[in-house]
Amino acid sequence: MARYRRSFQNNANNHKAPIVIESSMRASHQIVSHVLNILLEEVIGFTNVIVKDIETMNTTVMLNRIVGCPISSSNLEDR
């Protein structure tokens, strides 16, 4: 068990951003996603971890989501 509770913060506005784990409808993917969720929350101590079910397994759509920088982590060095 984690001794301290941790959160992922966006330094630009000191907002606690959730950690989102995307999971497909495949049983093996769901198991691994939930194991990672347990690891992050119970062992490492992160709060606000979300497992989000995605509906598409289209490779192009998946890669386009990975290559872009999410809004919450862009311009972190801007002060």
N, C-alpha and C positions, 0 to 999 in steps of 0.2 A: 504494500500500500504506500501511496505517496504521502510524504509528510507535509508538503506545501502544495497549495492550490495554485496553478499557473493559468495564465491566459495569454492569447496571442493578441498583442496590441498594435494598432496602426499608429505610428508615431506622429503622423501629420495632425491628427485631431484627438489623440489619446483615447480612441474608441476601441473597445474590446471586440475584435472580429472573431466570428466563429471559425472553427476548423471544419471544413466540409469534406467528407469522404464520399465520393460518388460510387454507387454500386449498381450493377446491371441486374437483370432478372435471372442470370445464371446462378445456380445454387453455390458453386464454388466461389464465385465472386462475392456473393453475399456473406458467406462464412468468413472469408479473409477480411472483408470490410468491417464486419462486426468484431472480429478478433483485434484488428487495429484500433477500433473504437475503444474496446476494453483496455488495451495497452496504453493508449493515450490518456484515458480518464483515470483508471485505477492504479496503474504502475507509475506513470510519469507525472500525473496530477493535473492535466489540462482540464479546464472547464469549457463548456460551450462547444462540444464536439458533436457534429451532426452527420448522420449517415443519410445521404440523399439518393433515392432510387431514380435512375435515369431510364427513359423509355426506349431510347434508340441504341442500336449497336452499330450504327453507320460509322465506319472508320474515318471518313472525311470529317464528319461533324465532331467526332471525339478529338481528332488531332487539332482542329481549329480551336477548340476550347482550351487545349493544353498550351498551344504556342502563344496565345495572347496573355498579357499581364492583367490580372484582375484589378478592378478599380480600387479596391481596398489596399493594394500594395504598390500602386504607382505613385511616383513623386514622393517617396519617403524622405529624400534628402532635401526637398524644398522647404525652406523655413520662412 
